Amino acid sequence: MRAVIRQKGCSYFALESSRQKAVTSSQLKLPSHVVGEIGQKFPLLQASFVANPVISGLPGGFPIQWENEVVGGLGIAGGHFEQDQSIGNKAIASLQPN
């Protein structure tokens, strides 16, 4: 982990959830919500995700790319999952060259 930004009052659960989303996205090279959608389509795969507590299929996780290579992950948690997704989309877009 390189950086954590935590809003005052953020729960441990949100902190851990954001970490899981970031790890999922960086290691599987997919946004975490896509991992969740894949799991819903393939129950056997979903069972393997459940067996690995680090994998998260919740919205809010994004792979960070640099020169077409995944170099890390971003995880947003603490709000409603749609808010996490929206904030993450904006953060990732801000990293893209204009």
N, C-alpha and C positions, 0 to 999 in steps of 0.2 A: 504494500500500500504506500502510495506516494503522498497523498493529501486527503484530509477529511475536513469538510466544512460543516459544522453542526450548529444549527440555530438553537438559541437558548430555549430550553424546555423540551428539546427533542428527546424522545424516549430511546432507551437502549434497543428496543425492538426495531424502530425505524433505522437506527444506525446499523444494526446487523442486517436488516433487509436491504439497505442500500449497498452494503458490501457484497451480499450474495448476488444482487443484480449486476454489479460491476464485474464480478468474477465470472458469472455466467456469460455475459456479453463478450468479455475479452477472450475467454477460453473457447467458446463455441462460435465466436466471430459472427454473432447474430444478436439483434436486439432481444432483450429478455421476453418481450411479449410475443415475439415470433416463436421462441422456444416453447412458450405456453401453448400457442396455437398448434404447433407440431405435436406436442404431447396429447392434446385433445383429439387429434386425428388418429394417433397411433397409441392405443392403450398399453402395449408392451413397452414402448419407449417411455411413456408416462410413468410406468412402474419403476423403470430404472432411474428416472429423475427423482421420484419419491425416496428411493433408496440412497440417494446422494443429497444430503441436506444443504450442500453448497449451491446447488442448482435452483434457480428461481425462474418461474414462468410468468411472474407478475410484471406488468408494465412499469417502465422507469429505468431499465438498464440498456446501455448503448455501448457498442464497441467504438473505441477511438481509433481513427485511422490517420496515418501519416504516410504520404506518398504511396497510397494504395496498399498499405500494410497495417494490420491491426497491431497497435502498440500499447493498448491499455483498455480500460473500461470505465464507464461512468455509471454510477448508480444513484438514483434519486428516490427518496422515500420520506414518508412522514405526512403526506397529504393524502387525499383520495387518489386512487391509482390513476385516474384520468389527469389529475393535476401533476402527478409525478411524471407521467408520459409527456405532457405539454412542456413542462419545465426542461426536461431532458432534451426534447426535440429542439428547443430554442438554444440550449447550451451547445449541443452538437453542431447546429447550424452556424453558431458564432465562431466555431473552429475552422469552418470551411473557407478556403480562399474566395475572395469576391470575383 
